Amino acid sequence: MNRFDIAVIGAGVFGSWIAYRLVSEGKRVALVDAYGAGNSRASSGGETRILRFSYGAGEIYTRMAVRALELWREFLHGCPETLFHATGALIAAPAGDAMLHASREAMLGAGAHFETLDSEQLRRRFPQISFPEDSAAVFEPSSGALLARRLTNAVASAARRKGAEILRGRVETPSGAGRLPCVLTTAGSLIEAETFVFSCGPWLAGLFPQLLGERIFPTRQEIFFFGIPAGDTRFGPDALPVWLDRTDPRLPYGIPDIENRGVKVAFDLHGPPFDPDSGERIVSAESIAAAREYLARRFPALNDAPLVESRVCQYENTSSGDFLIDRHPEFDNVWIAGGGSGHGFKHGPAVGEYVADLIVGRRTPEPRFALAAKQTKQDRTVY
């Protein structure tokens, strides 16, 4: 039997950062995952994720994103690889959009630098994008794109170098109440710890079916990469920012041609329920057609762009889109950290800091992240 101060179950961006923070404080830490950090089934296993500050009235997430960027930069200082591209982030919406206004107010309060662009400034600044005539935008120059899969592996590896033990195994649902002494893997291994953190992303509902089966909603999300014209530099990270398009009700978003993978396009709408273990990860013809139609309309130069890559990942939604970070109601020494809800990756280092502070008693819990605030009917308020 292995004995630790902390056992973190789930090596996605949340779990890897939680383990990294705790082992940095001298804790004996195990980081356990069924498939390994950055695996293709994980919500943290994609090529890229957006880092942006705009969250409408959700100032708590704006502040967390500002803090997360500080921590990402600190972690990557001296790294020989470019794992964060500061492309800037462009959030476009109809002129007068209330969420855009609220985002500006929240960023002012959080000290995040941004610019406001009207439709004419948008056309001059980003001529490769064709927004509607009545559009306005916020541009965040320090935001950009994180290389998700590689960063998740990098954080887990950094935790290992600091002394964390990386274990491969699927943990079974804990039983009992009070103090949890250990967890059992499906292979029969016991892992004993003083404290357990379950950061299992889309697996949380299956691991705690009675508690979270109707409060965590994994959904299928399709992502597309379209090839750019030969020799065209208008769609690379030096010319095109990451972008979110609120002028379209499907809430499209995208990332420039990073590492020559093609322009990434997806829609920020919740897909159908999805099993992260057994779900087929082949995109549908209907979704490809929708992505092509949008791309041709918003990026005219990519009208005939070929689909060069695609993938199916998943969101792990709570009812509102808020994070779920709370103590398990039946175990004194068990914490749950999840509910990334499609926007969580950027916040990884801030979540790691927050959970570590909770465990060692440096911080009081945020009511918005509480289990009691999570409902059984989806009513999304965080975008």
C-alpha positions in Angstrom: 0.0 0.0 0.0 1.3 3.5 -0.9 0.9 6.2 1.7 0.8 9.9 1.0 -0.2 13.2 2.5 -2.4 14.0 -0.6 -3.7 11.8 -3.3 -5.0 13.7 -6.4 -7.2 11.6 -8.6 -7.2 12.9 -12.2 -4.2 14.4 -14.0 -5.9 16.9 -16.2 -5.0 20.6 -15.9 -6.8 21.0 -12.6 -5.3 17.9 -11.0 -1.8 18.4 -12.3 -1.7 22.0 -11.0 -3.2 20.9 -7.6 -0.4 18.3 -7.3 2.2 20.7 -8.4 1.2 23.3 -5.8 1.0 20.8 -3.0 4.3 19.1 -3.7 5.9 22.5 -3.9 4.8 23.0 -0.3 6.6 19.8 0.8 3.6 17.5 0.8 3.9 13.8 -0.2 1.7 13.7 -3.2 0.4 11.0 -5.5 -1.1 12.0 -8.9 -3.3 9.2 -10.2 -4.9 8.9 -13.6 -6.6 6.1 -15.5 -5.0 7.0 -18.9 -2.2 9.4 -18.0 -1.8 13.2 -18.2 -2.8 14.8 -21.4 -4.5 11.7 -22.8 -6.8 11.9 -25.8 -9.9 11.2 -23.8 -9.3 14.0 -21.3 -10.8 17.4 -21.5 -7.3 18.8 -21.1 -6.0 16.6 -23.9 -6.6 19.0 -26.9 -3.9 20.8 -28.9 -4.9 24.3 -27.9 -7.1 26.2 -25.4 -8.0 29.9 -25.2 -6.8 32.2 -22.4 -9.0 35.3 -22.2 -10.2 37.7 -19.5 -13.7 38.6 -20.9 -16.4 36.9 -18.9 -19.2 39.4 -18.9 -20.3 40.1 -15.3 -18.4 37.0 -14.0 -15.7 39.1 -12.5 -14.5 36.2 -10.3 -13.4 34.4 -13.5 -11.8 37.6 -14.9 -9.7 37.9 -11.8 -8.8 34.2 -11.8 -7.8 34.4 -15.5 -5.5 37.4 -14.7 -3.9 35.5 -11.8 -3.7 32.3 -14.0 -1.8 34.2 -16.7 0.7 35.4 -14.1 1.2 31.8 -12.9 1.4 30.4 -16.5 4.1 32.9 -17.3 6.0 32.1 -14.1 5.9 28.4 -14.8 7.0 28.9 -18.4 9.8 31.3 -17.6 13.0 30.0 -19.2 11.1 27.2 -21.0 12.8 26.6 -24.4 9.5 25.7 -26.1 6.7 28.2 -26.9 3.7 26.7 -25.1 1.7 29.9 -24.8 1.2 32.2 -27.8 0.2 35.7 -26.8 -1.8 36.3 -29.9 -4.3 38.6 -28.2 -7.9 37.7 -27.8 -10.7 39.4 -29.8 -14.3 39.2 -28.5 -16.7 40.5 -31.0 -20.4 41.2 -30.5 -23.2 43.4 -31.8 -22.7 47.0 -30.9 -24.2 47.7 -27.5 -23.9 44.1 -26.4 -24.5 44.0 -22.6 -22.0 41.2 -22.0 -19.3 43.1 -23.8 -20.0 46.1 -21.6 -19.9 44.0 -18.5 -16.6 42.4 -19.6 -15.0 45.8 -19.9 -16.2 46.8 -16.4 -14.9 43.5 -14.9 -11.5 43.9 -16.7 -11.2 47.5 -15.4 -11.8 46.2 -11.9 -9.3 43.3 -12.3 -6.6 45.5 -13.8 -6.6 43.6 -17.2 -5.5 45.6 -20.2 -7.9 45.8 -23.1 -8.9 48.0 -26.1 -12.4 48.8 -27.3 -12.9 48.6 -31.1 -15.8 49.8 -33.2 -16.8 48.2 -36.6 -14.5 50.5 -38.6 -11.5 49.8 -36.3 -12.3 46.1 -36.5 -12.1 46.1 -40.3 -8.8 48.1 -40.3 -7.2 46.0 -37.6 -8.3 42.6 -38.8 -9.1 42.8 -42.5 -9.0 39.0 -42.8 -12.2 38.7 -40.7 -15.6 39.9 -42.1 -17.8 40.8 -39.1 -21.3 42.3 -39.5 -21.5 46.1 -40.0 -22.9 46.8 -36.5 -20.2 44.9 -34.6 -18.0 46.1 -31.8 -15.2 44.2 -30.0 -12.9 44.0 -27.0 -9.3 43.2 -27.8 -7.1 41.8 -25.0 -3.4 42.1 -26.2 -1.9 39.9 -23.5 -4.3 36.9 -23.9 -3.8 34.1 -26.4 -3.6 30.4 -26.9 -2.3 27.7 -24.5 -0.9 24.4 -25.9 -3.1 22.3 -23.7 -1.9 18.7 -24.0 1.7 19.6 -23.9 1.2 22.0 -20.9 -0.8 19.4 -19.0 2.1 17.0 -19.4 4.6 19.7 -18.5 2.9 20.5 -15.3 2.5 16.8 -14.3 6.2 16.2 -15.1 7.2 19.3 -13.1 5.2 17.9 -10.1 7.1 14.6 -10.5 10.5 16.3 -10.6 9.5 18.0 -7.3 8.8 14.6 -5.7 5.2 13.7 -6.6 4.6 10.1 -7.5 2.7 9.6 -10.8 0.5 6.5 -10.7 -1.6 4.9 -13.5 -4.9 3.4 -12.4 -8.6 3.8 -12.4 -9.9 4.5 -8.9 -13.2 2.9 -7.8 -16.0 4.8 -6.1 -15.2 5.3 -2.4 -17.6 3.9 0.1 -18.4 4.7 3.7 -18.5 8.1 5.4 -16.4 10.2 7.8 -12.7 9.8 7.1 -11.7 8.1 3.9 -8.5 6.0 4.7 -7.7 4.9 1.2 -8.9 4.3 -2.3 -8.8 1.1 -4.4 -8.0 0.9 -8.1 -9.7 -1.5 -10.4 -6.4 -3.4 -10.6 -6.5 -4.0 -6.9 -3.9 -1.4 -5.7 -4.6 0.5 -2.5 -3.6 4.2 -2.2 -3.7 5.6 1.3 -3.6 9.3 2.0 -4.5 11.9 4.7 -6.5 13.9 2.1 -7.9 13.0 -1.3 -8.8 15.4 -4.2 -10.9 14.1 -7.0 -10.3 16.2 -10.1 -11.6 13.7 -12.7 -13.3 16.0 -15.1 -16.0 14.2 -17.1 -15.5 11.1 -15.1 -16.7 12.8 -11.8 -20.4 12.0 -12.5 -19.6 8.3 -13.0 -17.3 8.1 -10.0 -19.9 9.7 -7.7 -23.2 8.8 -9.4 -25.5 9.6 -6.4 -23.9 12.9 -5.6 -23.0 14.2 -9.1 -24.8 12.0 -11.6 -27.4 14.8 -12.1 -25.0 17.7 -11.5 -22.1 17.1 -13.9 -23.1 16.9 -17.5 -20.4 15.6 -20.0 -21.2 16.7 -23.5 -19.7 15.9 -26.9 -17.9 18.8 -28.5 -16.5 18.8 -32.1 -13.5 20.8 -33.1 -12.2 21.5 -36.7 -8.9 22.6 -38.2 -8.9 24.1 -41.7 -5.8 24.5 -43.8 -4.7 28.0 -44.9 -3.7 28.9 -48.5 -0.1 28.1 -49.3 2.2 31.0 -48.4 -0.6 33.0 -46.7 0.6 34.6 -43.4 -2.7 36.3 -42.5 -3.9 33.5 -40.3 -0.8 32.7 -38.2 -0.4 33.7 -34.6 1.5 36.8 -35.4 -1.4 38.2 -37.5 -4.7 36.7 -36.2 -5.7 36.6 -32.5 -7.8 34.0 -30.8 -11.4 35.1 -31.2 -14.9 34.6 -29.8 -17.8 35.6 -32.0 -21.0 36.7 -30.2 -22.5 38.1 -33.4 -23.5 34.5 -34.2 -26.0 32.7 -31.9 -23.9 29.5 -32.1 -21.1 31.3 -30.3 -18.3 30.3 -32.7 -14.7 30.6 -31.5 -11.3 29.9 -32.9 -7.6 29.9 -32.8 -5.1 30.9 -35.5 -2.8 28.6 -37.4 -0.5 27.6 -34.5 2.3 25.2 -35.2 0.9 24.9 -38.8 -2.0 22.8 -37.7 -4.6 25.0 -39.4 -7.2 27.5 -38.2 -9.3 26.0 -35.4 -13.0 26.5 -35.4 -15.7 25.3 -33.0 -19.1 26.3 -31.6 -19.6 27.0 -27.9 -22.9 25.2 -27.7 -23.4 22.1 -25.5 -23.5 18.9 -27.5 -25.3 15.7 -26.7 -24.4 13.6 -23.6 -21.1 11.8 -24.0 -19.2 8.9 -22.4 -15.5 9.9 -22.1 -14.4 6.3 -22.0 -16.3 4.7 -24.8 -17.7 7.6 -26.9 -16.7 7.5 -30.6 -14.6 10.5 -31.5 -15.5 10.9 -35.2 -17.0 14.2 -36.2 -20.3 14.3 -38.1 -20.8 15.5 -41.7 -23.4 18.0 -40.6 -21.0 19.6 -38.2 -18.3 19.8 -40.8 -20.8 21.5 -43.1 -21.8 24.0 -40.4 -18.1 24.9 -39.7 -17.4 25.3 -43.4 -20.3 27.6 -43.9 -19.3 29.8 -40.9 -15.7 29.9 -41.9 -16.5 30.9 -45.5 -18.7 33.7 -44.3 -16.5 35.1 -41.6 -13.1 34.4 -43.3 -13.7 34.9 -47.0 -10.1 33.9 -47.9 -10.8 30.5 -46.4 -13.9 29.8 -48.5 -12.4 26.6 -50.0 -10.1 25.7 -47.1 -9.7 21.9 -46.7 -10.5 20.2 -43.4 -7.0 19.1 -42.3 -7.8 17.8 -38.9 -10.7 17.3 -36.5 -11.4 15.9 -33.0 -14.1 15.2 -30.6 -13.5 16.2 -27.0 -16.0 16.9 -24.2 -17.2 19.6 -21.9 -17.9 18.7 -18.3 -20.6 21.1 -17.4 -22.2 22.1 -14.2 -25.7 23.5 -14.2 -24.5 27.1 -14.5 -21.0 26.7 -15.9 -19.5 27.6 -12.5 -16.7 25.5 -11.2 -17.4 22.8 -8.6 -14.7 23.0 -5.9 -15.9 21.8 -2.5 -15.5 19.3 0.2 -17.4 16.0 -0.3 -20.4 16.2 2.0 -19.9 12.6 3.4 -16.1 12.5 3.8 -14.1 14.9 6.0 -10.9 14.5 4.1 -12.2 14.4 0.5 -12.4 17.4 -1.9 -13.9 17.6 -5.4 -12.5 19.9 -8.0 -14.2 20.0 -11.4 -16.9 21.6 -13.5 -14.5 23.1 -16.0 -17.5 23.5 -18.3 -15.5 24.2 -21.4 -13.8 27.3 -20.1 -11.7 25.9 -17.3 -8.3 25.1 -18.9 -7.0 28.6 -18.7 -7.7 28.7 -15.0 -5.6 25.6 -14.2 -2.8 27.3 -12.2 -5.3 29.5 -10.3 -7.4 26.5 -9.4 -4.4 24.7 -8.2 -3.4 27.6 -6.0 -7.0 27.9 -4.7 -7.4 24.2 -3.8 -4.0 24.0 -2.2 -4.9 27.0 -0.1 -8.2 25.4 1.0 -6.5 22.2 2.0 -3.9 23.9 4.2 -6.4 26.3 5.6 -5.2 29.6 4.0 -8.4 30.5 2.3 -12.1 30.3 2.9 -14.3 28.6 0.3 -15.9 30.6 -2.5 -19.8 30.1 -2.3 -20.1 30.2 -6.0 -18.1 27.0 -6.3 -20.0 25.2 -3.7 -21.8 21.9 -4.3 -24.9 23.4 -2.8 -25.0 26.0 -5.6 -25.2 23.3 -8.3 -28.6 22.4 -9.7 -29.9 19.4 -11.6 -31.2 21.4 -14.6 -28.8 23.2 -16.9 -29.2 27.0 -16.9 -25.8 28.3 -18.2 -24.7 31.7 -16.9 -20.9 31.5 -17.5 -19.6 32.0 -21.0 
